[in-house]
């Protein structure tokens, strides 16, 4: 397929695509056609006669690698079986399959996942004399990862974990296994220790491209440095570096400039995604960061609607307001649901949005986080409610039969299932048969445990009859089974995690209480509530032709775009997140980059929500607008009139808060 590069690309893109010799740094601003440039650049190299096998393209997710390879195949019309488009870790596996024998491993090594890794760490801790109750495997796992990825050293460590680490490393080798971090660390080791191997890879991969360069870790940068000579092209945007918590280091752009002073630098500044209003706001926000390359995004989409600020009373009203606006815009402007993106700083903000979408019959999908109703602690309680409502529900009964632990383990469930199959009945009916028929062979202790469980379910089946006080009944259930004690026992090394999970249970009960007290709710029964949430809890939910609203964290939204974007929780302490402010210098700039990413996801309209109050630790707390709002020129902002208008005093109070930020 012949490509007309000059007519298909703007001048900066054309230069980026056709400059294939020597080091190239492409700074690709938000919405500037980065993916198009990478795709066309690979096609151009192939057209110029460079062999497929000489090209290496690296990115960060399997999905991105797959999409990149498919686009190049589509553009060229070729199968490209010898073109290497890969994630860093997959490429590391490719090296290890061929070279790991040099480190004393066998070629058929195993790759341990997190579960395997944690079990081996526990075993090694036991071998080195740690008592199980004093050893935090999660802390150890994170520390070992930081050591392997060179983010930390053992200097100053005196807790005995270094000894466990060396035992763990020895055990991995003994078991001919590697963990996820080894997929970068060991190839680096091989390339450093064996220069002939390094030169062989350099000879093969003479042209290297790296996407999302601002997200590379220092270790990945060093691996790239070992692999490459001079024909290397990196594409990224320091303004969108938002993954420092997993090792990403936007300073690698500066490292690249230092290591390749003869580089050609190309700036892609034309944004084809957003209106000038949205871009002017984004440029004004990010200009407040000092550690960045200067750039000024421009858009051919002149004008555009002002950015709207909403000021709901609290998080419940915030969810209702966003749901109302989505339905209004969808009807008036004929948008599909999948043209809307609702972005949040943390998963904790999703709960009331989900409730409101559910209430308004708005289909949605969660990306980059777990739906509130899919969290284990919530699913446990809902499963109890489902079994109480329908005793024949085997799926949910299996979920709760040993939650909290009551001595009915896997072997007991297998025996129970065998009885149910032999009698052609449900598990609940099988439990009743075992309880009532002494001639059914069954371990006596387990028979007693099943009897206690059945008695519990039967008691609460009577308790839940009627349509009143559903939330009180759920609370009584939670207390009776001592779910708090169960959570504590399952999170022995993290009081914070236990409290957080139980706070979610409290939020569930609070939500039920609010729902049943709604004056428009004429059927506040258990069955009605379960039917209400079935849309988001069933696993076989089908995709709707009209699509779904995209509810996601800002981190998960990177690389995506939507016609209409809502950013919920634009409040100080949420964005910037309070934790980032505690971490010191640099964190506030990453939070600003995160807000910049959120703003630049919008094509046509952007709405920012600032609650006047938000519950924290079950108590309402007054909120102040995010200081980032003060960085947007006032001329670009307007007030979103709520359906039920605020009083003049309330409007003045909110605007005064916003104006204070500008002073």
BELNOR-V750071 format. One record per run of one state. SS is the DSSP state (A for helix, B for strand, O for the rest). FROM is the first residue (numbers start at 0). TO is the last residue. Records with the same first field share a line. If there is no record, write none. Layout:
SS = FROM-TO  FROM-TO
//
This chain:
O = 0-3  8-9  18-22  28-32  47-50  59-60  76-82  103-108  111-112  127-130  134-135  148-159  174-175  178-180  193-193  204-205  210-211  215-215  227-230  236-236  240-242  246-246  248-250  259-262  268-268  271-274  286-296  299-305  310-313  333-335  344-345  359-362  367-370  374-374  389-392  400-408  423-425  436-442  463-468  480-481  490-493  516-524  537-547  557-560  567-569  571-571  574-575  582-585  599-600  609-611  616-617  622-623  625-625  631-632  639-646  662-662
A = 4-7  10-17  33-46  51-53  61-75  87-102  113-126  131-133  136-147  160-173  181-192  194-203  212-214  217-226  237-239  243-245  251-258  275-285  314-332  336-338  346-358  371-373  375-388  393-399  409-422  426-435  443-462  469-479  482-489  494-515  525-536  553-556  577-581  586-598  626-630  633-635  647-661
B = 23-27  54-58  83-86  109-110  176-177  206-209  216-216  231-235  247-247  263-267  269-270  297-298  306-309  339-343  363-366  548-552  561-566  570-570  572-573  576-576  601-608  612-615  618-621  624-624  636-638
//
